[in-house]
Amino acid sequence: METSIRKFCNRYLYSDIQPYEVTKIINDKIIEIRPMIANQTKPAKQLGIGGFTANFDNSTQRYAYESNPEAPTMRVHLSKKGWGQGQFRMEDKPVKFFDYNF
């Protein structure tokens, strides 16, 4: 489990990932973050029939990220399970992932 504070803090929600940026460090166990804007530059490719309608190749999706100063901030605490009870992970770059197959 990564506990050191980095520039970005991505939120993992089942198979999806939402990008957040660290805006303020309160102390070594509390930070303020805000969501980032992620514009899709390359969508996932549809591979073929399967599942409910089709199967997508999720590895082909790409996003362009930008800061969103209008977005509200929220505080995230470091606990035994990790940042925000294990929902958030500190990373060096923002990550957006949408699972089209779910």
N, C-alpha and C positions, 0 to 999 in steps of 0.2 A: 504494500500500500504506500503510495507516494504522499507524503505529508508536507513537503516543502512547498512554499508559495511561489507560483510562477505567474506569467503574464496572462494566461488564459485558463479558464475553469469550465470544462465542457460537461454538460449534464447528460447522463446516460439513462434513458427511459426505455427499458426493455430492449428492443432492437434499434431504436432511434437515438440520435445524438443531437443535442442543441448547443450552439456555441455561446459562451459568455466571456466577458473580459473582466479582469480584476480592476476595480476602480480605486479601491482604498484598502490599505492594510491596517486594521484596528490593532491587532497584536498577532502573535504567532499561531493563534487558534481561532481568530475571527477575521473575516474579510468581507468587503462589500463588492458585489458583482452586478453587472447589468447585461441583458441579452444583446447579442449582435445581430446585424442584418446579414443574411446569407442569401445572395442571389444566385440561382442556378445557372451555370454557364454551359453545362453539358448534362442532358438528362440520361437516365438509365435506359439501356437498350432492352427492347422486348425480344425475348429469345424464342418463345414458342408456346404452344398450347399446353396447359397444365394448371394445377391448382383450381381456383374458381374460374378464372378467365385466361390468365397467361402467366408465364414465368419471366421475370425481369433479371437482367444482369446488373445488380446493384453496384458493382465495382466500377462502372463507367461514369457514374454521376460525379460532377465537379461543381464547386461553388466559389463565388467571389465574396469575400467578407469585408464588412465595413463597420465602424463604430456607430453606435446609435445613442447620441447624447440626450435624446428626448425620452428614452426608455427609463422607467423607474429602476432604482437600485434595490438590492435585497442583501441581507446579511446571511452568510453561511458560516456555520461553526464546524470545527474539527472535533469529531467524536471517536469513539473506539472503532466504529464501522468506517470511518473516513470522513471526507468533507460532505456536509449535508446528509448525514446518515448513510453515506456510501453512494449517493446519487451523482455527486460531482467528482471529477478527476482533474487535477492540475496538469496542464500540458503546455508545451512551448508554442503551439499554434492552435488556432480555432478549428473545430471539426463540426461539420453538419452532415448528418446521414439520415436518409429517409428510406425505410425498408418498404419497397413497393410490393413485396411478396407477402406482406403480413396483413 
